């Protein structure tokens, strides 16, 4: 596989995908989303890969969001397509993946980064991690399933608090809220994730796939929610607040919303 933005390492029937754009805090640009889709599709079809771990490169970030520089000039239709395509290629794809996918969160998991972690089946975070959905500071809302999956994981009240304040929470808070399954030291993160992956890999692969399908089926109502998210996400791209929010990020200043 020719992958520019990912590293893949395989051992003991587990594959580790490392998103490798540390200079941009592993922000998800279109190329990275497409590569993740291709890599996951290939690993899905390999019999000797039973479990996948996704992590970020460097000490600072898992993924600091969708790549803001790529979409700051988008209009409403392009915004809707951005959300719909990303959900289809990556976020829904992972949620419905027939092999367990573990997010090893090694730092900032913000916006699309937290949405990526939430689409995975299990989340393990190192204790330096900070998690949040800061989209409203950009005049946006989460567009990769965050409005639906966060509410499923932490409940509606805490989900609305996180989305409306845009505040980041610590790994320990995320553990208490049920947003992550475990917290480790930075040094131990990959060992803990790998040990969990290997314990899953020993189990029946057909049973693992069935379990994922059955658990997901209990949340099938979310389709309507995701459709509303795509439509509302698109509308944000027609607002002055979105122009101001993304311009302020690029200019490294605080936004002034009307
Ligand atoms: N999209 C594009 N570029 C991003 C990015 C994103 N989501 N997050 C970080 N980067 C880039 C920065 O622009 C910077 O690039 P530069 O060196 O070319 O200027 C580089 O990554 C390092 O980020 P920087 O902001 O300098 O690091 P920091 O330690 O001061 O702050 C964060 C870290 C995570 C708090 C900050 O980068 C941030 O707020 N990122 C955006 C988070 C966000 O809103 N995500 C949701 C997007 S929908």
Boltz pocket constraint, residues with backbone or C-beta under 6 A from the ligand:
constraints:
  - pocket:
      binder: B
      contacts: [[A, 22], [A, 23], [A, 24], [A, 25], [A, 27], [A, 64], [A, 65], [A, 66], [A, 67], [A, 68], [A, 69], [A, 108], [A, 110], [A, 111], [A, 112], [A, 134], [A, 135], [A, 138], [A, 249]]
      max_distance: 6.0
